[in-house]
Amino acid sequence: MRLSLTSQQRELLDRSILAGEASNVAELVALALRETARGVVPRPIPGVAPVERAWREDLAFDPRADRVRRQEHRLLPGTGKAFEVRAGQILRVAQVDGDQCADLNVFSLHDYREAMHVGRTRTLHGIHPGEGSFLWSAPPRERAMMFVLSDSVGLNDTLFPRCSAAMYESMFGFDEHTNCADMQAEAQREYGLTPDDVHDSFNLFMDTRVNADGSIEVVHQSTPADAYVELLAVMDVLAVPNVCGNDIFRTSNYALRPLDVTVFDAAESDLARVPSLLVHRAQRTPADFAQPEIRSERTLARDPGYVPRFPRTPVTVHDVGVELTDGDLALLGVHARRDLYGDDDEAALRDIVLSWWVHSHA
């Protein structure tokens, strides 16, 4: 059988051959078929603890002497505030009365264009990141910005965008209503940022679910009055929490309540809990950009001198001959996605092999 692979796909399989998993592609394909039949178990992301969506009595906050308290602030309903949180400091967002959602934006203190990316965070840690998760910046930087050090209740969301003034006007006819987009913009204005700089929020203390039909839903709150989330800064950041302004849906059980925010210097025991992070060449800063200058002109116009430089193009394809035994063919028949590929055995086999490789090596 012929197996058509791009050079990048072939590179993955060659890594396994060099590592001694098989002596050639045919043996590797057979291995993929056998392990797929047995069920490939994905490896967990290093340093990520499973989220426990129940109250954690063992995480009751203890103001240890080796933590230094730097700043305290009560966020009143309808407000937010920007906090400078240096690397090695902790931002603690705590309930006062319970059942109150908070939105959070995070920016690099030294380059505001590096901001938390909810999509990348969701991809790496799931729709409800909790204790042991990182908050990641957007590509091409893709760096860890903060680490969820403690999460006493495990109700955080990455599905829903911030509520906005337009939402309340279009749905309910409000000329003005408390909303997270405007609260974030106002809090960030202290540091010279504009409403365009507000990004999708990490929603603290927000209980959500995905329904069987694929729709997403906010469900009622169940957050105790002594619940909190602690985020340890991995880099110098501007962290901007706000009290969610939604009192019309059940986001915060139809109420607006205060939240307490504290910034600490972390203790050595706190720092010891942060997993080590690898640095990758693909984590690029503006010094690596082909276009490093941030535009000040808002109107877009074509650069007449532009020459495209897309990586690894043109894409090359290799045809690899693979001899399958009767047993291998039987496994292919069982596990081929006929709903996707019909009688195209080559496409079905490529799907099996690459799915196996990603799940067993990622």
N, C-alpha and C positions, 0 to 999 in steps of 0.2 A: 504494500500500500504506500502511496505517496503522502507525505505529511508536509504541507506548505507552512513555513514559519518565517516571520520577519527576522531580521538580524537581531533585534532586541529579544524576541522570544527564544531564538537559538542560543543567545548569550546566557539566558537563565539555565537552559538545559545543559549547556557546556559547563557551567559552574558545578552542577551536580556530578557530572562525569569526572571533572578534575578533583572533586572531593571524594571520589571513590564510591559513590552510590551505585554506579553502573559503569560498564566499560564502554558503552556506546548508546546512541539514542534509542535503538530498538529495545535494549535491555531496560532503559529508563522508562520507556512507554509501557512495557510489561509490568514494571514495578508500580507505575501510576495506576494501571488497571487493577492490579491486585489490592493495593492499599485503598483505592476508591471503593472496591467491593467490601472491604472490611470496615470502611468508615474512617475518613480522615478527621482527626480531632484538631481544630485550630489551636495554635499555641497562644497563650495569653500575652497581652502587651506587658513587657517588663515594667514592674513598679506600679501596676494598676491594681488596686484592691477592688473586689466586687462591691457594688453599692448595696447597702442594707437599708431598705426603706422602712425602718422602724426606729423608735426612739432608742438612743444608745446611752444607757445610764453610765457606762464606763467612761464616757466622754464629758461628764459634768465638768465645767470649766473650773480650773484651779489657778488663781492668779499667782503663779510661782515667782519667787523673789528674783530669779535670774532672768525674768522678762522685764524690760524697761518700758513703761507706758509713756508714749510720746504725745498722743493726741486723743481727745475724746470729743464726740459731737453727737447730739441727738437730732436725727433727721425727722422733722415734723411732716405730717401729711401734706402732699403737694410740693415737696421740696426734694432736692438732691444736693450733693456737695462733692467737689473734687479734692482728692487727698494725694499728696506725694508719698509714695511708699517705696523706699529705697530697697535695693537688693538685700535680703536678710531681715527685712521687716515684715510684720504680719498685719493684714487688714482683717479685722473681726467685725462682721455684721451680725447683730443680735436682735432677736425679738424683744419687744417690751410688753405687749399684751397678747402676742401670739397671732398666727394666721395671717401674717402680712407678707405679701410678695415684694421683692426688691429687684430692680433692674440694675445691671452692672456693665459699664464700659471700661476698657483698659487700653491705655496708650503707652508706648515707650516715652519716657520722660525726655529723652534726648533726640527723638525723631518721631513726631506724632503720626507720621504716615505708617509707622509700624503699630498696628492695632490688633486687638484680639479678634480672631476669626472664629465665629461660632460654628461654621461648617466644618473646618478642620478639627476643632475640638470635638464636635459631635462624631465625626468619622472615627477618631481615635479612641474615644471614651464612651460612646453611646449617647442616647438622647437624654439620659439623666446622669451626667457626670457627678461624682461625689468624691468622698475622701480617697486620696491616692491618685486623682486625675490632675492633669496639667491644663492650663488655659494657654492656647497656642496662637501665635500671630499668623497673619495671612501670608500666602506665597507672594513673592519668592523668599521672604525671610524665614517663615515657618519655624520660629523659635519658641521655646517655652517661656512664658511671661510670668505666670503665677502657678503655684502648686496648692491644691486643696488639701490643707494640712489636717483640718478637723471639720467634720460635717455631722452634726449631732442628730439630724433627722433624715437626711438623704432625699430631699425634695427640691431638686434643681432641674431646670428645663433648658433645652437648646432648640426647641421646635418653633416656638411662637415669636414673631417679631414684636417690637415695642408698640404699644398703643400710641395713637396720634390724634391730633386735633381734627384732622380730616375724617378719621374713623368715626368720632363722636358726632361730627356735624352731619355726615352722610347717613349714618344709621339712626340718629336720634334728634337731629336738628339743633344741636348746641352751637351757640355762637362762640362759646369758650368753655373748656372742660379740662380738669387736671389730666395730664397725659404724659407718658414717659418720654416721648420724643422731645417735647418742649422743655421738660424738666432737665433732661440730659443737656440740651443745647444751652440752657441758662447756666447750669452748673459749670459746663465746660468753657463758657464765655469768660470766666475768671482767668483762664489760661490762654485766651485769644483764639479759641477754636470757634467754628461756625456751625450752624445746624447741619450743613453738609458733612461735617466730620463725625457726627453721631453714627455709630454702627449698630448692627443687630446686637441685642443684649444677651448676656448670660443671666437667666432668670432664676434668682435665688428664692427658695421657699415657694416654688410654683409646681403644683401637682398636675401632670398631664399624662395623656395616654394616646396610643394609636389604636383605633378601632378596627374591627375585622374588615370593614369595607375600605380601609385605607385613609379614612378621615382622621383628623387629630382633634383632641378635645381637652379643655381645661376642666378639671374636676375640683370639688370642694377642698378647701385647705384642711390640714390636720396637723398644724405646727404648734407645739407647746410654747408657752410664754418665755421659757428659759432656753429655747433653741438658738443655735448660732452656727455660722460658717466662718472658718478662718482660712485665709488665703495668704500664703507666704510668697513674697516677691522674689523671683529668680533673677530679675533685672530691675533697674530703676524704672518705676511706672507711675503714671497718673491714673489712679483708680477712682471711678466716679459711680457711686451707688445712688439710687434714688428710690423713694417710696413709690411703688406702683400706683398710678392715679386712677385705676379702674375700680369704680364702686358700682358699676352697672352689671358686670358679669361676676361669676363666682371666683374669680382669680384670687381675691382675698376675702372670700365669704361676704361680699357686699359691704365692705367697710374700708376706711382709710385710717391706718394706725401708724404711730411713730416707730422708728427703728433706732438702735444705738450703734454707733460706729466707733471703733477704737483702733489706733495704730500702735503697735508694740515693736520694740527691738526683739528679735527672736532669741530664745535661749539656745544653748548648744544642743540640747536634746531635741529641740524643734528642727534645727538644721540637719541633724543626723538622720531625720526621717525622710529627707528629700532624696529620691533615687538619682544616681549619676546619669548624666545626659551625654550622648554622643554628639559631636559636631560634624556636620556633613558639608561637603563642598557645595551642594546645591542650596544651602542656606545662604542666600546672597544678600548683601547690603548694597546701598546706593553706589558704593565704590566699584561694584561689579556690573552695574547696569550699563547697557548700551546707550540709554538716555537717562542720565543721572539727575538732570535739572528738573525741579518741580515747576510746572507751568504757572505763570501768573496771568497770562491771557486766557480768558475763558472760552472764547470762540475757537472751534477746531478748524484747522486748515491743513491741507496736505503738504508734507515735506517733499519738494521736487527731487531732492537728492537721496531719497530713501531707497535703500537696497535691502531686500529681505534676507535675514540670516536665521532661518529656523534650524533648531538643533536636529541632528541625525536625519537630515533629508538630503536627497530623495530616499524614501524608505525602500530598502532592498528586501527581496524575498528569496528564501532558499527552499528548494524541494529536496526533502530527505526521504530516502527509501526506508520503509519499515516493514519487516516481515513479522506477521503475527501468527502465533500458533492457533490451533482450533480452540484451545481454552481461552486465549486472549480475545479471539473473535466473539466467543460466547459472552465474555464479560462486557465487551463493547456493545453487543446487542442488548444486554440488560440495562446498562447505564447510559447509553446514548440518549441525548435529548431529541427524540424524534419530533416532539412538538415544536422544536425550534429549527431542526436541520433536516427533517424528512429522511430521505435515504442517502444523504450526503455523509458517508462514513468518515471522510477526511475532516470535515468541519466538526463532527461529533467527537472524534478522537482528539482533535486539537483542544476542544473545550475541556475534555476530561483531563488531559495531561497538564494544561496550564492551570486549571482549577486545583488539581492536586498539588502542583508546585507551590502555588501561592499559599494554600492552606497549611502545607507542611513545612514551609521555609520562611514565611513572613515573620 
